[in-house]
Amino acid sequence: MQHTLTLPPRLSALDHRYRGEHPIRTLGYLLRPDRARLVLAVGAFIVKHSPIWLLPLITANIIDVVVRHSPERELWLNAGALLFVLVLNYPMHLLYVRCLNGSVRRMGTSLRQALCRRMQQLSIGYHSRTSAGVLQAKVVRDVELVEHMVQQSADMGLAGIVTLLGGLAVIAVRVPSFLPVFLVVVPAAAFLVMKLRTRLRTQNESFRQEVEQLSARVSEMTSLIPITRAHGLEKAALGRVDGPLSQVLTAGLRLDVLNGRFGAMAWILLNSLGVGCLAGSALVAYHGWLAITAGDVVMLSAFFTTLTGSVSTLLSLAPVISQGLESVRSAGEVLQAPDLEINAGKERVERVEGRIDFENAGFSYEGASGDAVREFTLSARPGETVALVGASGAGKSTVLNLLIGFIRPASGRILLDGRDMASLDLRTYRRFLSVVPQESILFEGTVEENVTYGLGDTDERTVRRALRDANALEFVESLPDGIHTVVGERGARLSGGQKQRLAIARALIRDPKVLILDEATSALDTRSEALVQEALARLVRGRTIFVVAHRLSTIRAADRIVAMEGGRIAEIGTHEELIRRGGVYAGLHPSRAA
């Protein structure tokens, strides 16, 4: 856990206490800081929702006033009371929304913060095994579903519970003899309605699958448009979509008919039971079997429909709650993932000279049949340039990942200026390290923001100097807004060579002591490569450099070249020495080595 950062209370609770508990407990951790607001929200909801269950009672009172010719004052008192609670709905509803929605939004934000924080702590190995799209879905979609569940459970659940309890309380006080009837008949009616809805849900699921198949076919069609146009296959492409379109049309019409049929049946069933309740209570009052008034008959009939609807609402929340809790579990897969880069309590790196020592370092990937790197022993002196070469799978990238600290040696160790890197806080070490990858990674922002990423306030003169040293200032100044030009998503508005020079400027401005160049020019044309090579020559001065490259032209001047084979060091030497030996290095690119 990164103890150097200060977290909001709810985020700390979740980070420290999530160990795969039931999702309800996890929600409790998230909502605990807002418990006072939630209590206030429930109170406001009870007041604002009271007209729903008070209306049948007040209606009964008014009818009895008319039937009995009671004093007119009672009529106005009942009407005034109802009007008062109706007017109260406005301020109470605003209070409820502010308290509940604010709590839900804060809960969602805290959960997203916890997920993003955990992703930054998880190892590169975890991220290599887990799709970025999956993680994005957890942060965006799963948290949205959790928010939706809490919101719906509050809105619909409170409405159902308050109406149900309020109505039953009124019946228990006003007509207690009918309470057992409602306790049996109302749930039975709601259950029958839900059974009909369940059959509809099955048909809706079938229709959704048809739509998903159509969506997949349309997506395929759009991705193939260049091929389709190039070969004049528009008619064939449309023919592939016609089938799913017809299936969706047929399934949609069938679903509409079923919706109409079952909707009508549910409506008839519910209202027939309501008529039965009305007739039954009226018969009881007519014969005087129980002491109930005409107003009570109307009230009981109204409550039957209202309370049945409340029970149905509560039952309908089951899939929403189930989906929301499953989303909490989905987020929990990240929150409890054990594959963490642990830095807490380790020694901070305040200064780096640049000496790197690999001592019999070895590493194997999970599920692999052999070691990716084994018995790797190498010392790099401050200011030295070391090149790693070898065929694909030789272990070059694994060595770089060990050096960055993305992975830890399974055997042996790596020393930084004589200190075992296993004992160091790698976050502080990486402040002295820069990486220029094969594919420059830029984000949607300005040139200046990309170059100074993570540095905070940096003056424009420093930015321009880094761009000049990276051979990038000339093309940047020709852009519409200079260093303030937005480069587009992943640098879409720039060429490969331009993006790579911005990556070099990003490395230069940090003045790193250890520099890693991972195939930094392999994807460039000859002219772009020349400009980048010239910029790299400035970048490497006075720094410990590890470079991986397939093009021998980019590593000829390295102080030492390490040729790897099968995860081990096959030979070490300068370019001329290794060419004369005629070993692994000379055999990699014989035509270029000549």
Disulfide bonds with the S-S distance in Angstrom:
none
